[in-house]
Amino acid sequence: MNTSLPFLTAICCTLFSCTATVAVQEKDVPISLAYHEAKEEQAPLLSTLVSNIDYIALETIDATLGDYFYLTLLDEYIIADTSTGCHLFNLKNGKYIRTIGMIGDQSPMGYSTCTDPPYAVKNEILLKGFDKKFKVFSINEGKLLKTLPGEEDLKSDLMYDVIFPLNDSTMLLYSNNLLGVNKYNLQVRTYEGHILKEFPSTNCFQKKQNILCKMANEGEFYSYNNDVYMHEFTSDTIFQIDKELNLHPYYILDLKGALPAPDCREMNNWKSHYVIFGDIVETDRYLILERSSFYSYGCIYDKMLKKTIRINREKENNGFINDIDGVFPFWPQSRGRGTSSNKVWQMVSAESFLKYANSKNRKLFQKTIHEEDNPIVIIGTIKEEE
């Protein structure tokens, strides 16, 4: 998830409470992370996570300047969601290839925003149109291919906040429940728009105040071993979504009293001890949960040691200790897709890279960069466990 700073919004309306539970089918016993018992420690060595590391500087030209929000790594490309458009770069050298569509333009090639995260499957990428439909563009050629059903079938007044591929033909669409009244918050549909299943909201609440605290995204999704997993910020459980579209408890965070209550969206109900995580990455060795803008600590669960530790992510660039080349500490934001699914990546601003990279070892990175340049993408190949 692209976690951003929270903001306040005043909403004056009368809302009604609703309660619902997701029907969860029991499978294997979930693993407890025992987070409430975890201690703050130094992060593991990077060599226990990845076998090698590459530094890809995204080419900086007038067409590619802007704020960079999120990336998707594909077989041959890096797709960047930015304030100036959806830009395509070469995965190996960071060279700019093309801009897909025209952000903010009302023409046939125009679109309103990119999806979060960028939704790219095979040679196609979905962008949000102005008519609540999805526009499908060719990644290889940048051409508009077709239009697909979008938010017009959503059973609430809210937009889809997260769109994530379950597989090449099926997508997950998730809607934040800021006002606490969503009947449904998760929909499974085919790529062409046929609804397969909807899950009732589990975190409704009765609004009593006018000041709400908006989370960036209330639901996080990630892929691991060809399966997709989901976590909601008010849930103590990470669920696996199986091939029959059932939810199975996979991990229990065990946050105890630090688990946010649904009404914490109201500012007066927010507690400083609540724990909210951001991006989630899983490998054969680790489960890694990033901090959010509401909380300082990330979390690493070591499957081999069966141990959970806390990492103070508020400290500048406090991540896996880079014992591979010593250039820059590493904290994975996501895994790639397709043939890049064996890679994890981190996006670092050029300014931060120049400020915190090891000045001696940085010479290994043969690229002249400036503070105002586009980000550096640090890509690691996930280490295979023996």
Secondary structure, 3 states (H helix, E strand, C coil): CCCCCCCEEECCCCCCCCCCCCCCCCCCCCEECCHHHCEECCCCEHHHCEEEEEEEECCCCHHHCCCEEEEEECCCEEEEEECCEEEEEECCCCCEEEEECEECCCCCCEECEEEEEEEEECCEEEEECCCCCEEEEECCCCCEEEEECCHHHCCCCCCCCEEEEEECCEEEEECCCCCCCCCEEEEEEECCCCEEEEEECCCCCCCCCCEEECCCCCEEEEEECCEEEEEECCCCEEEEECCCCCEEEEEECCCHHHCCCHHHHEHHHCCCCCCCEEEEEECCCEEEEEECCCCCEEEEEECCCCEEEEEECCCCCCCEECCCCCCCCECCCEECCHHHCCEEEEEECHHHHHHHCCCCHHHHCCCCCCCCCCCEEEEEEECCCC
